[in-house]
Amino acid sequence: MTECSICGESNPPEARFCASCGASLAVTVEPPPVAEVEPAAELPPAVLVGQYAGFWIRLGAAAIDAVLVGAVSSFLGFVFWFPIGFVVVLLYYWLMTGIKGQTVGKMLVGIKVVNAQGDTPDLGYAALREILGKILSAIALYIGFIWIAFDADKQGWHDKIAGTYVVSTRTEG
């Protein structure tokens, strides 16, 4: 188990972020063995930077995506047939999240969807999050999205369903 240096909570060894407070967990990189005459100097541990992204920054990213996707899907729905525009919207969120971990809106505000290990979720988990999870979050009067503002891990219902987190990609410094 890895102990959080901020709150002291025990976390699984593969976790990159504390499940309790959202702080980055230090990942120590062992130097390769080298035959040396003198004792090796200690190397500082590599630290992953990132904090859970809150409600307002995620709302900003969603607004950017809504303008972008709304324009494209409206055009496609007008020119072709309404369901084609709807399918394009679903594909956009699913593929961007499953391949890059970010939509254009998330890229612009500096946040990313990751799994508990800090990696981009695969296409299966992205589908679970972006399609099933967001439908359930929305049909409950959008409470699943509002949940982000009150959850300790800043997870909406769609994040909890898929086991994902949204974290900042901007480095502190």
Sequence and secondary structure as in RCSB ss.txt:
>XXXX:A:sequence
MTECSICGESNPPEARFCASCGASLAVTVEPPPVAEVEPAAELPPAVLVGQYAGFWIRLGAAAIDAVLVGAVSSF
LGFVFWFPIGFVVVLLYYWLMTGIKGQTVGKMLVGIKVVNAQGDTPDLGYAALREILGKILSAIALYIGFIWIAF
DADKQGWHDKIAGTYVVSTRTEG
>XXXX:A:secstr
 EE TTT  EE TT SB TTT  B EE         SS       EE    B  HHHHHHHHHHHHHHHHHHHHH
HHHHS HHHHHHHHHHHHHHHHHHTS  HHHHHHTEEEEETTSS   HHHHHIIIIIIHHHHHHTTTHHHHGGGT
 TT   HHHHHHTEEEEE S   
